[in-house]
Structure formats: structure tokens, C-alpha cells
Amino acid sequence: MNGENIATPQNTKARHEEVKTKYPGITVKFETYTNIDYLTILARALLEIDNRIIKNETVKNSCNAYFEVMSRDQGIDKQMVSFKKVWESKQILICFWPEPTASFFAMTVGDYITIAEKNFTKPNAVAWVAGTLVHEFAHWAGANQFSTGAEDALPMCGFRDVYTPGLRG
Ligand SMILES: [Zn+2]
């Protein structure tokens, strides 16, 4: 993950067609980051993931192993996708959902991940956004919408402090 994975007005990848979701009646937005405070939190969240997972051999191994088994068991194409593969992806684009009262915290559609504004106003916003990203990365890897597969990635990947046990979807 690097600046190329963040939707900013300057990032040409962000100029995509409207993303369609399968949730009728819910307007999900995949916009760019124009608020410097939110952009800073997002950049720090990516650094937090790097520090807690990539730079920690024990956590990195448990996180990679979790992603591989989960993606093989829950993914539509049954393809093993390690956390490393997600982290090194150049396809993923992290977008902004500019609604403090959005019905979801975040959503992943194809290679587009959108993080709702309410995540950025939490007291522990950096850890919270980082954990939300790990959850969405698990969906990108294959975690389905009906299990606890995405959320259960958090304790396996060093984010037990922002884990919601039992959360489905
Ligand atoms: Zn989810």
C-alpha cells in the first residue's frame, strides 16, 4: 500500500465510473480525500498496519496464515490470498464515503474500498481506520458477507483493540 492506493483528486485511478453495489436503497459513495485531516489519519492508519503487521514477524505470519485459510474457504474462486498479496496490491483503491451517518462503516466492491466518515471522527481514529481497512482487505481477499470472517481477521493481525467479536458482514 502506498499513495497510489489512496483516492485523491490527483490520482487518475480515482476517476472511475460510479461503483454499483448490491445493496438496494443504500447510497454508497466512493469519493476522493480532499480533507487534509482525514487524509492524514488514513496515511497514519496505513503506517500503523505496516508497524503492527509487516514489521512484526509473529503477527505477519499469523495474519498471512489467517488470510490464506479464510480466502480459500470463503472466497468465490477459492483462491488463497495472503495478507502480503493484499498489501502489495496495486489495484486496490481506498476511497472516502463522505457521510457521518452512513449506514455501514465501510464497503468493498471489486478493487474499490470506501471508508465512511464516521470512522475518522472516533477518538482512536488511526487504530480504528487501520482495523477497518484490515476488515475490508479481508473482504477483498474473499471473506463473505454472511460470516464473521472479515472481522475475525483483526485479532489475528494485531488489531484486537478495535475488534468487535461476533460482527458479521
Ligand atoms: Zn464486512
Backbone and ligand atoms as CSV (ligand in chain L), in Angstrom:
chain,resi,resn,atom,element,x,y,z
A,1,MET,N,N,0.841,-1.195,0.000
A,1,MET,CA,C,0.000,0.000,0.000
A,1,MET,C,C,0.876,1.244,0.000
A,2,ASN,N,N,0.536,2.182,-0.846
A,2,ASN,CA,C,1.232,3.461,-0.845
A,2,ASN,C,C,0.259,4.528,-1.376
A,3,GLY,N,N,0.784,5.686,-1.675
A,3,GLY,CA,C,-0.065,6.791,-2.114
A,3,GLY,C,C,-0.912,6.470,-3.342
A,4,GLU,N,N,-0.413,5.541,-4.155
A,4,GLU,CA,C,-1.163,5.164,-5.365
A,4,GLU,C,C,-2.459,4.431,-5.031
A,5,ASN,N,N,-2.537,3.891,-3.813
A,5,ASN,CA,C,-3.731,3.170,-3.390
A,5,ASN,C,C,-4.767,4.081,-2.732
A,6,ILE,N,N,-4.462,5.374,-2.644
A,6,ILE,CA,C,-5.380,6.317,-1.999
A,6,ILE,C,C,-6.058,7.180,-3.055
A,7,ALA,N,N,-7.378,7.270,-2.971
A,7,ALA,CA,C,-8.130,8.092,-3.923
A,7,ALA,C,C,-8.013,9.564,-3.542
A,8,THR,N,N,-7.259,10.298,-4.331
A,8,THR,CA,C,-7.163,11.749,-4.169
A,8,THR,C,C,-7.578,12.371,-5.504
A,9,PRO,N,N,-7.890,13.664,-5.512
A,9,PRO,CA,C,-8.277,14.294,-6.785
A,9,PRO,C,C,-7.161,14.190,-7.835
A,10,GLN,N,N,-5.900,14.023,-7.369
A,10,GLN,CA,C,-4.767,13.941,-8.292
A,10,GLN,C,C,-4.559,12.530,-8.855
A,11,ASN,N,N,-5.125,11.533,-8.173
A,11,ASN,CA,C,-4.906,10.141,-8.574
A,11,ASN,C,C,-5.850,9.785,-9.728
A,12,THR,N,N,-5.288,9.518,-10.889
A,12,THR,CA,C,-6.126,9.268,-12.073
A,12,THR,C,C,-6.957,7.996,-11.929
A,13,LYS,N,N,-6.463,7.047,-11.097
A,13,LYS,CA,C,-7.238,5.821,-10.893
A,13,LYS,C,C,-8.584,6.107,-10.225
A,14,ALA,N,N,-8.648,7.248,-9.510
A,14,ALA,CA,C,-9.870,7.581,-8.782
A,14,ALA,C,C,-10.981,8.049,-9.704
A,15,ARG,N,N,-10.639,8.345,-10.956
A,15,ARG,CA,C,-11.664,8.828,-11.884
A,15,ARG,C,C,-12.352,7.652,-12.571
A,16,HIS,N,N,-13.073,6.923,-11.763
A,16,HIS,CA,C,-13.736,5.732,-12.282
A,16,HIS,C,C,-15.228,5.997,-12.440
A,17,GLU,N,N,-15.887,5.070,-13.091
A,17,GLU,CA,C,-17.331,5.199,-13.228
A,17,GLU,C,C,-17.983,4.903,-11.880
A,18,GLU,N,N,-19.202,5.303,-11.740
A,18,GLU,CA,C,-19.921,5.090,-10.495
A,18,GLU,C,C,-19.897,3.606,-10.119
A,19,VAL,N,N,-19.567,3.329,-8.850
A,19,VAL,CA,C,-19.483,1.951,-8.406
A,19,VAL,C,C,-20.870,1.459,-8.014
A,20,LYS,N,N,-21.267,0.357,-8.569
A,20,LYS,CA,C,-22.590,-0.205,-8.270
A,20,LYS,C,C,-22.475,-1.167,-7.089
A,21,THR,N,N,-23.425,-1.109,-6.178
A,21,THR,CA,C,-23.419,-2.066,-5.076
A,21,THR,C,C,-24.684,-2.901,-5.139
A,22,LYS,N,N,-24.628,-4.020,-4.417
A,22,LYS,CA,C,-25.781,-4.931,-4.424
A,22,LYS,C,C,-26.746,-4.628,-3.279
A,23,TYR,N,N,-26.556,-3.517,-2.603
A,23,TYR,CA,C,-27.446,-3.167,-1.502
A,23,TYR,C,C,-28.458,-2.123,-1.955
A,24,PRO,N,N,-29.686,-2.552,-2.273
A,24,PRO,CA,C,-30.681,-1.592,-2.750
A,24,PRO,C,C,-31.052,-0.593,-1.655
A,25,GLY,N,N,-31.199,0.654,-2.031
A,25,GLY,CA,C,-31.627,1.675,-1.073
A,25,GLY,C,C,-30.496,2.278,-0.267
A,26,ILE,N,N,-29.310,1.715,-0.366
A,26,ILE,CA,C,-28.171,2.277,0.367
A,26,ILE,C,C,-27.244,2.968,-0.630
A,27,THR,N,N,-27.057,4.246,-0.404
A,27,THR,CA,C,-26.178,5.002,-1.286
A,27,THR,C,C,-24.758,4.947,-0.741
A,28,VAL,N,N,-23.929,4.246,-1.439
A,28,VAL,CA,C,-22.531,4.141,-1.025
A,28,VAL,C,C,-21.713,5.031,-1.942
A,29,LYS,N,N,-20.879,5.853,-1.340
A,29,LYS,CA,C,-20.075,6.764,-2.157
A,29,LYS,C,C,-18.606,6.352,-2.147
A,30,PHE,N,N,-17.984,6.472,-3.278
A,30,PHE,CA,C,-16.559,6.167,-3.437
A,30,PHE,C,C,-15.886,7.427,-3.960
A,31,GLU,N,N,-15.623,8.360,-3.037
A,31,GLU,CA,C,-15.085,9.655,-3.447
A,31,GLU,C,C,-13.610,9.796,-3.058
A,32,THR,N,N,-13.039,10.931,-3.435
A,32,THR,CA,C,-11.624,11.174,-3.149
A,32,THR,C,C,-11.469,11.880,-1.792
A,33,TYR,N,N,-10.259,11.827,-1.247
A,33,TYR,CA,C,-9.948,12.517,0.006
A,33,TYR,C,C,-9.511,13.940,-0.299
A,34,THR,N,N,-10.320,14.908,0.138
A,34,THR,CA,C,-9.959,16.310,-0.044
A,34,THR,C,C,-9.705,16.978,1.307
A,35,ASN,N,N,-10.160,16.330,2.404
A,35,ASN,CA,C,-9.953,16.865,3.752
A,35,ASN,C,C,-8.577,16.398,4.237
A,36,ILE,N,N,-7.683,17.362,4.497
A,36,ILE,CA,C,-6.293,17.018,4.849
A,36,ILE,C,C,-6.221,16.264,6.175
A,37,ASP,N,N,-7.133,16.569,7.109
A,37,ASP,CA,C,-7.136,15.862,8.400
A,37,ASP,C,C,-7.459,14.377,8.206
A,38,TYR,N,N,-8.449,14.101,7.390
A,38,TYR,CA,C,-8.825,12.704,7.122
A,38,TYR,C,C,-7.733,11.988,6.331
A,39,LEU,N,N,-7.139,12.706,5.388
A,39,LEU,CA,C,-6.068,12.118,4.588
A,39,LEU,C,C,-4.874,11.760,5.481
A,40,THR,N,N,-4.591,12.622,6.467
A,40,THR,CA,C,-3.501,12.365,7.413
A,40,THR,C,C,-3.802,11.129,8.257
A,41,ILE,N,N,-5.044,11.026,8.729
A,41,ILE,CA,C,-5.438,9.843,9.521
A,41,ILE,C,C,-5.279,8.581,8.674
A,42,LEU,N,N,-5.708,8.647,7.423
A,42,LEU,CA,C,-5.596,7.473,6.548
A,42,LEU,C,C,-4.130,7.080,6.338
A,43,ALA,N,N,-3.278,8.060,6.085
A,43,ALA,CA,C,-1.851,7.773,5.886
A,43,ALA,C,C,-1.247,7.166,7.152
A,44,ARG,N,N,-1.639,7.708,8.309
A,44,ARG,CA,C,-1.128,7.170,9.584
A,44,ARG,C,C,-1.676,5.767,9.851
A,45,ALA,N,N,-2.906,5.510,9.390
A,45,ALA,CA,C,-3.501,4.172,9.547
A,45,ALA,C,C,-2.718,3.145,8.728
A,46,LEU,N,N,-2.304,3.527,7.528
A,46,LEU,CA,C,-1.504,2.613,6.703
A,46,LEU,C,C,-0.151,2.354,7.362
A,47,LEU,N,N,0.441,3.387,7.966
A,47,LEU,CA,C,1.700,3.217,8.715
A,47,LEU,C,C,1.494,2.303,9.928
A,48,GLU,N,N,0.328,2.449,10.568
A,48,GLU,CA,C,0.003,1.616,11.737
A,48,GLU,C,C,-0.064,0.138,11.334
A,49,ILE,N,N,-0.668,-0.133,10.191
A,49,ILE,CA,C,-0.725,-1.508,9.680
A,49,ILE,C,C,0.691,-2.012,9.387
A,50,ASP,N,N,1.489,-1.169,8.784
A,50,ASP,CA,C,2.876,-1.536,8.484
A,50,ASP,C,C,3.626,-1.873,9.776
A,51,ASN,N,N,3.441,-1.041,10.802
A,51,ASN,CA,C,4.131,-1.256,12.075
A,51,ASN,C,C,3.643,-2.502,12.805
A,52,ARG,N,N,2.302,-2.660,12.853
A,52,ARG,CA,C,1.770,-3.763,13.659
A,52,ARG,C,C,1.863,-5.109,12.957
A,53,ILE,N,N,1.778,-5.127,11.631
A,53,ILE,CA,C,1.741,-6.410,10.903
A,53,ILE,C,C,3.054,-6.677,10.165
A,54,ILE,N,N,3.381,-5.823,9.216
A,54,ILE,CA,C,4.518,-6.096,8.330
A,54,ILE,C,C,5.833,-6.129,9.097
A,55,LYS,N,N,5.993,-5.234,10.076
A,55,LYS,CA,C,7.258,-5.155,10.816
A,55,LYS,C,C,7.326,-6.104,12.007
A,56,ASN,N,N,6.235,-6.862,12.244
A,56,ASN,CA,C,6.217,-7.801,13.369
A,56,ASN,C,C,6.092,-9.219,12.815
A,57,GLU,N,N,7.185,-9.950,12.868
A,57,GLU,CA,C,7.240,-11.273,12.219
A,57,GLU,C,C,6.135,-12.210,12.707
A,58,THR,N,N,5.891,-12.226,14.020
A,58,THR,CA,C,4.879,-13.136,14.580
A,58,THR,C,C,3.493,-12.793,14.070
A,59,VAL,N,N,3.163,-11.492,14.128
A,59,VAL,CA,C,1.835,-11.052,13.680
A,59,VAL,C,C,1.698,-11.248,12.169
A,60,LYS,N,N,2.763,-10.940,11.444
A,60,LYS,CA,C,2.721,-11.087,9.988
A,60,LYS,C,C,2.418,-12.536,9.597
A,61,ASN,N,N,3.043,-13.463,10.283
A,61,ASN,CA,C,2.819,-14.877,9.963
A,61,ASN,C,C,1.395,-15.313,10.285
A,62,SER,N,N,0.885,-14.904,11.461
A,62,SER,CA,C,-0.474,-15.323,11.817
A,62,SER,C,C,-1.497,-14.659,10.902
A,63,CYS,N,N,-1.234,-13.421,10.510
A,63,CYS,CA,C,-2.140,-12.668,9.636
A,63,CYS,C,C,-2.149,-13.288,8.229
A,64,ASN,N,N,-0.976,-13.581,7.690
A,64,ASN,CA,C,-0.899,-14.223,6.370
A,64,ASN,C,C,-1.614,-15.566,6.379
A,65,ALA,N,N,-1.370,-16.351,7.429
A,65,ALA,CA,C,-1.984,-17.682,7.516
A,65,ALA,C,C,-3.503,-17.557,7.603
A,66,TYR,N,N,-3.985,-16.598,8.403
A,66,TYR,CA,C,-5.436,-16.412,8.514
A,66,TYR,C,C,-6.046,-16.050,7.160
A,67,PHE,N,N,-5.448,-15.089,6.486
A,67,PHE,CA,C,-5.972,-14.658,5.176
A,67,PHE,C,C,-6.000,-15.819,4.180
A,68,GLU,N,N,-4.957,-16.637,4.183
A,68,GLU,CA,C,-4.894,-17.750,3.225
A,68,GLU,C,C,-6.021,-18.751,3.455
A,69,VAL,N,N,-6.204,-19.167,4.711
A,69,VAL,CA,C,-7.239,-20.163,5.012
A,69,VAL,C,C,-8.627,-19.572,4.775
A,70,MET,N,N,-8.838,-18.348,5.266
A,70,MET,CA,C,-10.144,-17.703,5.126
A,70,MET,C,C,-10.505,-17.515,3.652
A,71,SER,N,N,-9.572,-17.038,2.842
A,71,SER,CA,C,-9.884,-16.780,1.428
A,71,SER,C,C,-10.136,-18.084,0.679
A,72,ARG,N,N,-9.407,-19.120,1.044
A,72,ARG,CA,C,-9.605,-20.420,0.403
A,72,ARG,C,C,-10.983,-20.994,0.756
A,73,ASP,N,N,-11.415,-20.768,2.016
A,73,ASP,CA,C,-12.684,-21.346,2.467
A,73,ASP,C,C,-13.899,-20.499,2.099
A,74,GLN,N,N,-13.739,-19.170,2.022
A,74,GLN,CA,C,-14.902,-18.303,1.845
A,74,GLN,C,C,-14.959,-17.626,0.490
A,75,GLY,N,N,-13.846,-17.524,-0.184
A,75,GLY,CA,C,-13.814,-16.796,-1.449
A,75,GLY,C,C,-14.570,-17.527,-2.546
A,76,ILE,N,N,-15.128,-16.753,-3.460
A,76,ILE,CA,C,-15.911,-17.328,-4.556
A,76,ILE,C,C,-15.025,-18.211,-5.431
A,77,ASP,N,N,-13.812,-17.751,-5.688
A,77,ASP,CA,C,-12.931,-18.525,-6.571
A,77,ASP,C,C,-11.972,-19.424,-5.801
A,78,LYS,N,N,-12.157,-19.495,-4.477
A,78,LYS,CA,C,-11.362,-20.401,-3.628
A,78,LYS,C,C,-9.857,-20.213,-3.827
A,79,GLN,N,N,-9.475,-18.989,-4.089
A,79,GLN,CA,C,-8.067,-18.699,-4.317
A,79,GLN,C,C,-7.432,-18.269,-3.004
A,80,MET,N,N,-6.248,-18.797,-2.693
A,80,MET,CA,C,-5.571,-18.387,-1.473
A,80,MET,C,C,-4.960,-17.007,-1.665
A,81,VAL,N,N,-5.339,-16.091,-0.782
A,81,VAL,CA,C,-4.819,-14.727,-0.872
A,81,VAL,C,C,-4.223,-14.363,0.477
A,82,SER,N,N,-2.909,-14.276,0.555
A,82,SER,CA,C,-2.249,-13.917,1.812
A,82,SER,C,C,-2.428,-12.420,2.078
A,83,PHE,N,N,-2.167,-12.017,3.328
A,83,PHE,CA,C,-2.214,-10.575,3.611
A,83,PHE,C,C,-1.155,-9.854,2.778
A,84,LYS,N,N,-0.001,-10.510,2.622
A,84,LYS,CA,C,1.093,-9.927,1.833
A,84,LYS,C,C,0.617,-9.572,0.422
A,85,LYS,N,N,-0.180,-10.461,-0.168
A,85,LYS,CA,C,-0.674,-10.207,-1.527
A,85,LYS,C,C,-1.587,-8.968,-1.544
A,86,VAL,N,N,-2.418,-8.832,-0.510
A,86,VAL,CA,C,-3.302,-7.657,-0.413
A,86,VAL,C,C,-2.452,-6.395,-0.270
A,87,TRP,N,N,-1.486,-6.486,0.654
A,87,TRP,CA,C,-0.673,-5.306,0.987
A,87,TRP,C,C,0.145,-4.820,-0.213
A,88,GLU,N,N,0.522,-5.764,-1.085
A,88,GLU,CA,C,1.330,-5.397,-2.254
A,88,GLU,C,C,0.488,-5.106,-3.494
A,89,SER,N,N,-0.837,-5.174,-3.349
A,89,SER,CA,C,-1.718,-4.946,-4.500
A,89,SER,C,C,-1.622,-3.505,-5.004
A,90,LYS,N,N,-1.521,-3.373,-6.301
A,90,LYS,CA,C,-1.547,-2.043,-6.910
A,90,LYS,C,C,-2.944,-1.711,-7.418
A,91,GLN,N,N,-3.860,-2.695,-7.353
A,91,GLN,CA,C,-5.217,-2.498,-7.887
A,91,GLN,C,C,-6.141,-1.797,-6.896
A,92,ILE,N,N,-5.925,-2.078,-5.596
A,92,ILE,CA,C,-6.868,-1.573,-4.588
A,92,ILE,C,C,-6.823,-0.051,-4.510
A,93,LEU,N,N,-8.010,0.552,-4.469
A,93,LEU,CA,C,-8.100,1.997,-4.310
A,93,LEU,C,C,-8.959,2.307,-3.078
A,94,ILE,N,N,-8.364,3.022,-2.120
A,94,ILE,CA,C,-9.074,3.354,-0.882
A,94,ILE,C,C,-9.765,4.700,-1.053
A,95,CYS,N,N,-11.103,4.672,-1.043
A,95,CYS,CA,C,-11.922,5.868,-1.302
A,95,CYS,C,C,-12.551,6.371,-0.013
A,96,PHE,N,N,-13.274,7.469,-0.131
A,96,PHE,CA,C,-13.894,8.155,1.008
A,96,PHE,C,C,-15.402,8.199,0.822
A,97,TRP,N,N,-16.109,7.889,1.907
A,97,TRP,CA,C,-17.584,7.909,1.913
A,97,TRP,C,C,-17.995,9.079,2.809
A,98,PRO,N,N,-18.277,10.234,2.215
A,98,PRO,CA,C,-18.427,11.474,2.995
A,98,PRO,C,C,-19.772,11.636,3.700
A,99,GLU,N,N,-20.111,10.673,4.547
A,99,GLU,CA,C,-21.359,10.790,5.314
A,99,GLU,C,C,-21.138,10.326,6.744
A,100,PRO,N,N,-21.231,11.264,7.724
A,100,PRO,CA,C,-21.003,10.872,9.117
A,100,PRO,C,C,-22.043,9.876,9.617
A,101,THR,N,N,-23.197,9.809,8.956
A,101,THR,CA,C,-24.253,8.903,9.421
A,101,THR,C,C,-24.462,7.741,8.460
A,102,ALA,N,N,-23.437,7.402,7.704
A,102,ALA,CA,C,-23.541,6.283,6.765
A,102,ALA,C,C,-23.976,5.015,7.499
A,103,SER,N,N,-24.775,4.194,6.820
A,103,SER,CA,C,-25.317,3.007,7.481
A,103,SER,C,C,-24.261,1.927,7.702
A,104,PHE,N,N,-23.219,1.933,6.914
A,104,PHE,CA,C,-22.123,0.978,7.095
A,104,PHE,C,C,-20.861,1.754,7.499
A,105,PHE,N,N,-19.905,1.042,8.062
A,105,PHE,CA,C,-18.627,1.674,8.384
A,105,PHE,C,C,-17.735,1.767,7.143
A,106,ALA,N,N,-17.912,0.802,6.269
A,106,ALA,CA,C,-17.055,0.744,5.083
A,106,ALA,C,C,-17.639,-0.271,4.119
A,107,MET,N,N,-17.159,-0.281,2.904
A,107,MET,CA,C,-17.620,-1.281,1.950
A,107,MET,C,C,-16.543,-1.527,0.895
A,108,THR,N,N,-16.529,-2.770,0.421
A,108,THR,CA,C,-15.596,-3.133,-0.643
A,108,THR,C,C,-16.385,-3.661,-1.831
A,109,VAL,N,N,-16.178,-3.048,-2.987
A,109,VAL,CA,C,-16.797,-3.520,-4.227
A,109,VAL,C,C,-15.671,-3.646,-5.251
A,110,GLY,N,N,-15.372,-4.877,-5.622
A,110,GLY,CA,C,-14.247,-5.110,-6.522
A,110,GLY,C,C,-12.966,-4.591,-5.889
A,111,ASP,N,N,-12.245,-3.769,-6.611
A,111,ASP,CA,C,-10.989,-3.223,-6.090
A,111,ASP,C,C,-11.184,-1.905,-5.345
A,112,TYR,N,N,-12.441,-1.471,-5.212
A,112,TYR,CA,C,-12.728,-0.197,-4.553
A,112,TYR,C,C,-13.180,-0.413,-3.118
A,113,ILE,N,N,-12.419,0.174,-2.195
A,113,ILE,CA,C,-12.770,0.152,-0.779
A,113,ILE,C,C,-13.172,1.568,-0.410
A,114,THR,N,N,-14.302,1.713,0.304
A,114,THR,CA,C,-14.646,3.055,0.756
A,114,THR,C,C,-14.798,3.054,2.271
A,115,ILE,N,N,-14.236,4.068,2.915
A,115,ILE,CA,C,-14.240,4.193,4.377
A,115,ILE,C,C,-15.147,5.361,4.748
A,116,ALA,N,N,-16.188,5.072,5.548
A,116,ALA,CA,C,-17.163,6.109,5.906
A,116,ALA,C,C,-16.558,7.150,6.851
A,117,GLU,N,N,-17.080,8.353,6.735
A,117,GLU,CA,C,-16.559,9.494,7.505
A,117,GLU,C,C,-16.582,9.237,9.010
A,118,LYS,N,N,-17.582,8.498,9.498
A,118,LYS,CA,C,-17.704,8.316,10.954
A,118,LYS,C,C,-16.479,7.631,11.570
A,119,ASN,N,N,-15.736,6.867,10.764
A,119,ASN,CA,C,-14.518,6.241,11.280
A,119,ASN,C,C,-13.449,7.269,11.632
A,120,PHE,N,N,-13.460,8.383,10.909
A,120,PHE,CA,C,-12.399,9.392,11.059
A,120,PHE,C,C,-12.623,10.332,12.241
A,121,THR,N,N,-13.806,10.267,12.861
A,121,THR,CA,C,-14.098,11.155,13.986
A,121,THR,C,C,-14.053,10.413,15.320
A,122,LYS,N,N,-13.651,9.140,15.294
A,122,LYS,CA,C,-13.501,8.376,16.544
A,122,LYS,C,C,-12.285,8.896,17.311
A,123,PRO,N,N,-12.303,8.788,18.661
A,123,PRO,CA,C,-11.145,9.243,19.447
A,123,PRO,C,C,-9.858,8.499,19.056
A,124,ASN,N,N,-9.983,7.211,18.764
A,124,ASN,CA,C,-8.824,6.405,18.352
A,124,ASN,C,C,-8.860,6.182,16.835
A,125,ALA,N,N,-9.035,7.272,16.100
A,125,ALA,CA,C,-9.310,7.180,14.662
A,125,ALA,C,C,-8.235,6.421,13.878
A,126,VAL,N,N,-6.957,6.610,14.234
A,126,VAL,CA,C,-5.895,5.962,13.458
A,126,VAL,C,C,-6.003,4.434,13.572
A,127,ALA,N,N,-6.096,3.935,14.808
A,127,ALA,CA,C,-6.226,2.481,15.004
A,127,ALA,C,C,-7.552,1.991,14.431
A,128,TRP,N,N,-8.597,2.796,14.594
A,128,TRP,CA,C,-9.920,2.385,14.122
A,128,TRP,C,C,-9.945,2.268,12.596
A,129,VAL,N,N,-9.431,3.266,11.918
A,129,VAL,CA,C,-9.396,3.234,10.446
A,129,VAL,C,C,-8.494,2.081,9.980
A,130,ALA,N,N,-7.384,1.874,10.681
A,130,ALA,CA,C,-6.482,0.769,10.319
A,130,ALA,C,C,-7.207,-0.572,10.444
A,131,GLY,N,N,-7.922,-0.761,11.547
A,131,GLY,CA,C,-8.668,-2.004,11.747
A,131,GLY,C,C,-9.765,-2.173,10.701
A,132,THR,N,N,-10.433,-1.065,10.376
A,132,THR,CA,C,-11.473,-1.095,9.342
A,132,THR,C,C,-10.875,-1.500,7.998
A,133,LEU,N,N,-9.681,-1.004,7.713
A,133,LEU,CA,C,-9.004,-1.380,6.465
A,133,LEU,C,C,-8.672,-2.874,6.450
A,134,VAL,N,N,-8.166,-3.391,7.577
A,134,VAL,CA,C,-7.846,-4.823,7.640
A,134,VAL,C,C,-9.113,-5.651,7.384
A,135,HIS,N,N,-10.242,-5.208,7.973
A,135,HIS,CA,C,-11.536,-5.876,7.750
A,135,HIS,C,C,-11.896,-5.861,6.255
A,136,GLU,N,N,-11.768,-4.700,5.627
A,136,GLU,CA,C,-12.114,-4.589,4.194
A,136,GLU,C,C,-11.110,-5.351,3.319
A,137,PHE,N,N,-9.846,-5.360,3.722
A,137,PHE,CA,C,-8.846,-6.144,2.981
A,137,PHE,C,C,-9.249,-7.627,2.987
A,138,ALA,N,N,-9.812,-8.077,4.122
A,138,ALA,CA,C,-10.253,-9.480,4.210
A,138,ALA,C,C,-11.389,-9.743,3.218
A,139,HIS,N,N,-12.303,-8.764,3.053
A,139,HIS,CA,C,-13.357,-8.928,2.034
A,139,HIS,C,C,-12.736,-8.990,0.635
A,140,TRP,N,N,-11.786,-8.140,0.379
A,140,TRP,CA,C,-11.133,-8.137,-0.934
A,140,TRP,C,C,-10.492,-9.505,-1.192
A,141,ALA,N,N,-9.935,-10.096,-0.113
A,141,ALA,CA,C,-9.275,-11.405,-0.236
A,141,ALA,C,C,-10.285,-12.539,-0.384
A,142,GLY,N,N,-11.556,-12.296,0.020
A,142,GLY,CA,C,-12.554,-13.342,-0.156
A,142,GLY,C,C,-13.539,-13.544,0.975
A,143,ALA,N,N,-13.356,-12.853,2.117
A,143,ALA,CA,C,-14.294,-13.026,3.241
A,143,ALA,C,C,-15.705,-12.711,2.789
A,144,ASN,N,N,-16.645,-13.605,3.055
A,144,ASN,CA,C,-18.017,-13.368,2.588
A,144,ASN,C,C,-18.813,-12.476,3.537
A,145,GLN,N,N,-19.986,-12.068,3.085
A,145,GLN,CA,C,-20.798,-11.078,3.802
A,145,GLN,C,C,-21.657,-11.693,4.907
A,146,PHE,N,N,-21.629,-13.018,5.048
A,146,PHE,CA,C,-22.563,-13.669,5.968
A,146,PHE,C,C,-21.863,-14.294,7.163
A,147,SER,N,N,-20.571,-14.122,7.237
A,147,SER,CA,C,-19.810,-14.754,8.308
A,147,SER,C,C,-19.064,-13.694,9.110
A,148,THR,N,N,-18.344,-14.153,10.128
A,148,THR,CA,C,-17.501,-13.249,10.909
A,148,THR,C,C,-16.077,-13.237,10.339
A,149,GLY,N,N,-15.928,-13.786,9.141
A,149,GLY,CA,C,-14.602,-13.966,8.542
A,149,GLY,C,C,-13.771,-12.712,8.408
A,150,ALA,N,N,-14.408,-11.607,8.009
A,150,ALA,CA,C,-13.640,-10.373,7.826
A,150,ALA,C,C,-13.217,-9.800,9.178
A,151,GLU,N,N,-14.178,-9.704,10.112
A,151,GLU,CA,C,-13.865,-9.104,11.419
A,151,GLU,C,C,-12.882,-9.967,12.206
A,152,ASP,N,N,-12.969,-11.278,12.056
A,152,ASP,CA,C,-12.076,-12.173,12.799
A,152,ASP,C,C,-10.617,-12.071,12.340
A,153,ALA,N,N,-10.386,-11.327,11.249
A,153,ALA,CA,C,-9.002,-11.091,10.832
A,153,ALA,C,C,-8.301,-10.168,11.832
A,154,LEU,N,N,-9.071,-9.311,12.524
A,154,LEU,CA,C,-8.443,-8.288,13.370
A,154,LEU,C,C,-7.559,-8.846,14.474
A,155,PRO,N,N,-8.069,-9.761,15.329
A,155,PRO,CA,C,-7.176,-10.277,16.374
A,155,PRO,C,C,-6.002,-11.087,15.818
A,156,MET,N,N,-6.156,-11.659,14.623
A,156,MET,CA,C,-5.067,-12.432,14.017
A,156,MET,C,C,-4.015,-11.521,13.381
A,157,CYS,N,N,-4.377,-10.229,13.238
A,157,CYS,CA,C,-3.495,-9.298,12.532
A,157,CYS,C,C,-3.077,-8.119,13.416
A,158,GLY,N,N,-3.130,-8.300,14.732
A,158,GLY,CA,C,-2.619,-7.272,15.631
A,158,GLY,C,C,-3.570,-6.137,15.947
A,159,PHE,N,N,-4.870,-6.315,15.662
A,159,PHE,CA,C,-5.825,-5.233,15.923
A,159,PHE,C,C,-6.959,-5.661,16.855
A,160,ARG,N,N,-6.591,-6.398,17.902
A,160,ARG,CA,C,-7.575,-6.837,18.886
A,160,ARG,C,C,-8.225,-5.638,19.589
A,161,ASP,N,N,-7.526,-4.519,19.683
A,161,ASP,CA,C,-8.045,-3.337,20.394
A,161,ASP,C,C,-9.231,-2.691,19.674
A,162,VAL,N,N,-9.422,-2.994,18.399
A,162,VAL,CA,C,-10.566,-2.413,17.683
A,162,VAL,C,C,-11.467,-3.522,17.100
A,163,TYR,N,N,-11.386,-4.679,17.720
A,163,TYR,CA,C,-12.127,-5.883,17.278
A,163,TYR,C,C,-13.528,-5.889,17.865
A,164,THR,N,N,-14.535,-6.225,17.041
A,164,THR,CA,C,-15.896,-6.408,17.510
A,164,THR,C,C,-16.252,-7.886,17.348
A,165,PRO,N,N,-16.097,-8.686,18.427
A,165,PRO,CA,C,-16.356,-10.131,18.305
A,165,PRO,C,C,-17.793,-10.407,17.860
A,166,GLY,N,N,-17.943,-11.336,16.942
A,166,GLY,CA,C,-19.280,-11.736,16.502
A,166,GLY,C,C,-19.842,-10.906,15.371
A,167,LEU,N,N,-19.139,-9.846,14.967
A,167,LEU,CA,C,-19.648,-8.987,13.897
A,167,LEU,C,C,-19.659,-9.733,12.561
A,168,ARG,N,N,-20.857,-9.842,11.979
A,168,ARG,CA,C,-20.995,-10.493,10.669
A,168,ARG,C,C,-21.032,-9.459,9.571
A,169,GLY,N,N,-20.535,-9.879,8.424
A,169,GLY,CA,C,-20.569,-8.976,7.280
A,169,GLY,C,C,-19.272,-8.258,7.109
L,1,ZN,ZN,ZN,-17.541,-6.511,6.399
